């Protein structure tokens, strides 16, 4: 009891900033990229965002999806929010779109002039999608990316540790 915690707000630019409430939003993620993108959707809807919000989450396996029920329920409550799961790597299933999330999203939205775009997840997908959404017309200032790259954050090893730890 009596402990204090220091914290600060979002770092970087990969969060929902109120304003431009009619601007369409495109969110593309795979793997754990869903978590931070779902938070962006929640913040946008709580802030009264009126523009269309399209969220595409991808996985190579059906068991790679999570929070699907909650996000689909959110889409039913908010007519401007659309959520798609995209399955690559295995045979098409009725409850998921076939293909990589970035490719499905760009197939649905080939013209992105005026859109704000968020891309999170595996670095190769994020870098490829960022280039593609820029070529589709999204302004660089409106493209926010977060490739989930492993980086060594610890500068010294713990006693007995022979290899650097994998720390996000």
N, C-alpha and C positions, 0 to 999 in steps of 0.2 A: 504494500500500500504506500501511496505517496510517491511512486515512481513517476517520472515524466518521460514523455515521448516527443521527439522532434519529428515533424513531417512537413512536407511542402506539397504544393499542387502539381499539376501535370508538368512533365518535362518534355521538351521537344515540341512538336506541332501535331502529334497524332491524337487529337482529342476534339470533341465537338466544341466549337466556339459559337455562341449565339450570334445572330445577325444573319442577314440574307436568308430569312426564313422561307422564302419561296424557291430557293436554289435547289435543284435536284441533287441528291447524294447517291453515290455508288460506293458500296463497301465490298471488298473482295478479300477473302481470307482462306487459309487452310490450316489444318491442325489446331494448335492452341491459339491461333490468330483470332478465333471466334470470340474469345473472352473480351479482349479490349474493343473489338468491333461491336459486340453486343452492348458494351457500356456506352459507346458513341451513339448507337441507336437509341438507347434508353435516355441519354441526356438530350438528344435532339427532340424526341417526342415529349419529354418533360418540359422542354423549353418552348413547346408549341410550334415546332418546325412544321410548315405547311407543304413544302415541296415533296415530291416523290422521294422515297428512300428505298433503294434496292440493295439487298444484302445477299451475296453469294458465298456460301461456305463449301469448301471442297475437301474431299478425303479420297484416298485410294481404296479404302475398305469401308463397308457399311458400319462397322463398329467404331469408326473414327469420328462419328458425329456425336455431339452432345448438346444439350439444351435445346434440342429441336422442338420438343413439345411446347416449351415456354415461348420460343420465338414464333412458332406458328400461331399460338394463342395471341401473342402480341399483334401479329399481322391481322388476325380476325378482328381485333379491337380498334385498329388504326388503318383506315382505308388507304392511306398514303404509304404504308410500310409493306414491302414485299420481301419474302424470305425464300431462298432457293437452296436446296442441298444438291451438290454436284458430285457425282461418283465417277472416278476414273480408276483404271486398273483392273476392274472386274466387269463381268457382264452387267448390262443395264438392268436396273430394277425399277419397278413401277413407282416407288415412292421417292425416287431421286432423279434428277436430270443426269444425262450421260455426258461425261467429259470433265476436263479441268475447270475449276471455278472461273479462272480468268478468261478462258476461251468462251465459256458459256455466257458470261457477263458481257463480253465484247460482241458476241454474236447477237445478243438481245439489244445492246446499246452501242451501235457502231459510231454514233456521232455524240461526242461528249463535250462540245463547246458549251461553256457556262456551268458545267457540273463541278461539284467538289467530290474528290475521290480519295478513299482510304484503302490502302492495301497492306495487309499484315500476314505474316507466316513464313514459310520456307523461303530462304533468300533467293534461290533461283526463280521461283514463281514471282516473288515481289519485284525483282529487278526487271524481269520480262514484262510483267503487267504494267509497271510504271512507264516503260518505254511505249507500250501499246496504247495506254490511255492518253499519253501525250500526243501520239500520232493521231488519235481519234479526236483531238481538239481540246482536251482539258488543259488549262493553263498551268504552268509549273507551280505557281503560288497556290493552286487549288488541289495539288496532288500531295498527299501525305502518306508516307510509307514507313513501315517498321519491319525490316527483315529480322527474323529471330536467329541471330548469329551467336554462336558460343564464343565467349571471350573470357579470358583469364582476368578476374577482377582482383584476386589476392596477390599482393606483391611478395609475400614471404610464405614459406611452407610451414605447415604445422609440424610439430614434433612427430617423427616417425613416418611422415608422408614422403613417398618417393616420387610421385608424379603430381603435377599441378592438378587441382580439382577443376572439374567442369562447372563453372558458375555462370549463370545467365547474367 
